[in-house]
Every structure is written in structure tokens, then in C-alpha cells.
Amino acid sequence: MKKERVLITVKTYPTLSSTYGELVCTAGVRELTGEWIRIYPIPYRRLHEEYQFSKYQWINIQLMKSTKDTRSESYRPVNLHDIELMEKIPAGNSGWRARKKFVLIPENMYSSLNLLIKNTKSTNRSIAVFKPSKFIRFSVEHVGRDWDKKKLELCRALLMQQSFFDNHMHEIEPAQKIPYKFKITFSDEDGKESTMMVEDWEICELYRKCIRSSASEEEAVDKVRKKCESLMYERDLYLVLGTTKAWHSIALNPYIIIGLFYPPVETQLSFGF
């Protein structure tokens, strides 16, 4: 089985898994076809450094269609320890233009939520790039501070067991639970208003960074809010939407925000004669 090149564009914050201990939802774009692909399961934090990829980095990886996940983009890695890390597409104006060639592919983009959900039901699509017509607000909801104790102990035991039997894996403690849910409210081209949860790892890491440099949680949350609002109103922000496996086939709207794509606004130069 040949490897293929995938540009990693999405990593969600780690969640506890009663099967794998801890998992990260990872998605990217296939170089040859431009199609989105979900790579699952990825025990990202337990991988040794030489296998830990960054966002906007190309990887070579062997993939097989998942038999446990019917969503069309869902594949599983054949061998986690055979991932090759390749070149990164950097930030900066030229870097963002290069990223846009792979992320902003017209066939993968939507501006109507009703149309996206309709196509999800008919084609089993589960990842798309969405461009709202208007961003309305960024909101923060306080949730439980601690993981469920029974699930935490189960996941901790799984992580220890797996690292014992697989010397390619680090032994880690489960990821810190973020005590807030971050949400974006927007409207689409049909005027439909929606509020979706943001699961992007960058936002959760931003909170962790802000809490270390702030005098209080309230100050840290305010910093996160201001940063996200700057992306909403000062950058050319697109939302990478993904369905959750549990709700993919039954929810009226099965999508959450799994990634943010925020190139700088490009100004058009006009020349008068």
C-alpha cells in the first residue's frame, strides 16, 4: 500500500476516549485530489516527536478506509510509526496564499448551511469549509472544571497500559480539561443564524497560554475573546466544519467548528488612467 501526501489543516483539542485513552481529531487535504480526509484515531500527544506533525505541514502516510466510521472522509492510519513529516507551509503573505490553494477549493466550500446539510444527507459528506455572510458574536460558556472521575481513571489506566506495551509511545497524563466552551454565532447567505462550538486546538491552547499570563480566569477569557473577535472582524475568516460521529446521521445540524482558517484580508489595487 502506497503512502499519500496530506496537508494537515485541522487538529482539535485532545478528548478522553474509553477505547484509546486520549484522542485528537485530525483532518487535512489530500494533495492529489484536493479532498478532505479525517485521520482517526491519532493518539497525538503520545507519539514520539519525530511523528508529531504541525498544522499546515505535509505528511506521507498510509491510510485505509475506516470500517467503523461510515462518514466518507474517515480513514485510519495503517501504521502510526511510519508517518513521514515533510515540509511546512509557513505563515506570512506568500504562505497564506499557498495554504489557500489547498484549503479554499470551490468544491469543498459552502455559504449556505441548509445546502451543506442537504448534501451531507445525500453524499455522506462530513467536512466542509464554510464562509459566513456575517459574524455576530464570539461567546464563552463555563462548563465543568474536571473530567468525570471514573472515565478519567479508565483513560489514565489505558494510557499507562498502552505505553507499557508500545515503546513507540510516550506515557502521558490525560489532557487538562478546559473549563469553558467557546462558540461562534454567525449568519449565512440565506440569513440563517447559527451558533456552533469551536473545538480548534489553537483556541484551547490560547486559553492555557492566557491563564498563565493573567491575574484571573476572567482576564484570560477576555484575552481569548478579544483574539477571536480580531479573527472574526479583522481577518478573512473561514470555518472548517465537521460532523460528530454520534450525531452525523440523526441531528438536524450535526456540525461543529473543528478548525479556523484566517488568512489576512487581501486588498484589491485599482489603477485609474
Residue pairs with C-beta under 8 A, 6 or more apart in sequence:
1 62
1 64
1 78
2 62
3 60
3 61
3 62
3 82
3 84
4 30
4 31
4 32
4 60
4 61
4 62
4 63
5 30
5 31
5 32
5 58
5 59
5 60
5 86
6 28
6 29
6 30
6 31
6 37
6 39
6 58
6 59
6 61
6 63
7 28
7 29
7 31
7 56
7 57
7 58
7 89
7 102
8 26
8 27
8 28
8 53
8 54
8 55
8 56
8 57
8 58
8 59
9 27
9 28
9 29
9 55
9 56
9 99
9 102
9 103
9 240
9 259
9 261
10 25
10 26
10 27
10 28
10 55
10 200
10 240
10 242
10 258
10 259
11 24
11 25
11 26
11 44
11 55
11 200
11 201
11 259
12 24
12 25
12 26
12 199
12 200
12 201
12 258
12 259
13 24
13 175
13 178
13 199
13 200
13 201
13 203
13 204
13 205
14 22
14 23
14 24
14 44
14 45
14 174
14 175
14 201
15 22
15 23
15 24
15 175
16 22
16 147
16 151
16 152
16 155
16 174
16 175
17 23
17 41
17 155
17 158
18 151
18 154
18 155
18 158
19 41
19 158
20 41
20 43
20 158
20 162
21 43
21 46
21 155
21 156
21 158
21 159
21 162
21 174
22 43
22 45
22 46
22 155
22 159
22 172
22 174
22 175
23 40
23 41
23 42
23 43
23 44
24 42
24 43
24 44
24 45
24 201
25 38
25 40
25 42
25 199
25 242
25 258
26 38
26 39
26 40
26 42
26 44
27 36
27 37
27 38
27 39
27 73
27 127
27 240
27 242
27 258
27 259
28 36
28 37
28 39
28 59
29 35
29 36
29 37
29 102
29 103
29 105
30 36
30 37
31 58
31 102
34 102
34 105
34 107
34 108
35 73
35 108
36 73
36 108
36 127
36 128
37 63
37 73
37 75
38 69
38 71
38 73
38 74
38 75
38 126
38 127
38 242
39 61
39 63
39 75
39 76
39 77
40 66
40 69
40 74
40 75
40 76
41 76
42 77
42 80
43 80
43 162
43 169
44 52
45 170
45 172
45 175
46 159
46 162
46 163
46 169
46 170
46 171
46 172
47 80
47 168
47 169
47 170
48 168
48 169
48 170
50 85
51 80
51 81
51 83
51 85
51 168
53 59
53 83
53 85
54 88
55 202
56 88
56 89
56 90
56 95
56 99
57 85
57 86
57 87
57 88
57 89
58 86
58 87
58 88
58 89
59 83
59 84
59 85
59 86
60 83
60 84
60 86
61 77
61 78
61 82
61 83
61 84
62 77
62 78
62 79
62 82
63 75
63 76
63 77
63 78
64 75
64 76
64 78
65 74
65 75
65 76
66 74
66 75
66 76
69 245
70 124
71 124
71 126
71 243
71 245
71 248
72 123
72 124
72 125
72 126
73 125
73 126
73 127
74 126
74 245
77 83
80 168
81 168
89 95
89 98
89 99
93 264
96 263
96 264
97 263
99 261
99 263
100 263
103 129
103 238
103 240
103 261
104 129
104 238
104 261
105 129
108 127
108 128
108 129
109 128
109 129
109 130
109 131
109 238
110 116
110 119
110 128
110 129
110 130
110 131
111 130
111 131
111 132
111 133
111 188
111 189
112 188
112 189
112 190
112 192
113 130
113 188
113 190
113 192
113 194
113 253
113 255
114 188
114 190
114 192
116 125
116 128
116 130
116 241
116 255
117 252
117 253
117 254
117 255
119 125
120 126
120 243
120 248
120 254
120 255
126 242
126 243
126 248
126 254
127 240
127 241
127 242
127 243
127 258
128 240
128 241
129 238
129 239
129 240
129 241
129 261
130 188
130 238
130 239
130 240
130 241
131 238
131 239
132 186
132 187
132 188
132 239
133 186
133 187
133 188
133 189
133 191
134 186
134 187
135 184
135 185
135 186
135 232
135 233
135 237
136 185
136 186
136 187
136 193
137 184
137 185
138 182
138 183
138 184
138 185
138 225
138 228
138 229
138 232
139 182
139 183
139 184
139 185
139 195
140 180
140 181
140 182
140 183
140 221
140 224
140 225
141 180
141 181
141 183
142 179
142 180
143 179
143 180
143 181
144 177
144 179
145 177
145 179
146 152
146 177
147 155
147 174
147 177
152 174
155 174
156 173
156 174
159 171
159 172
159 173
159 174
160 171
162 169
163 169
163 170
163 171
163 172
164 171
176 208
178 204
178 207
178 208
179 217
180 207
180 221
181 197
182 197
182 198
182 203
182 204
182 207
182 224
182 228
183 195
183 196
183 197
183 198
184 195
184 196
184 198
184 228
184 232
184 239
184 257
185 193
185 194
185 195
186 193
186 194
186 196
186 239
187 193
187 194
188 194
194 253
196 239
196 241
196 255
196 256
196 257
197 256
197 257
198 228
198 256
198 257
198 260
199 256
199 257
199 258
200 257
200 258
200 259
200 260
202 260
203 224
203 228
203 260
206 223
206 224
206 227
207 220
207 221
207 224
210 219
210 220
210 221
210 223
210 224
211 217
211 220
213 220
214 220
214 223
231 237
231 260
231 262
234 265
235 262
235 263
235 264
235 265
236 262
236 263
236 264
236 265
236 266
237 260
237 261
237 262
238 260
238 261
238 262
239 257
239 259
239 260
239 261
240 257
240 258
240 259
240 260
240 261
241 255
241 256
241 257
241 258
242 255
242 256
242 258
242 259
243 254
243 255
243 256
244 254
244 256
247 254
248 254
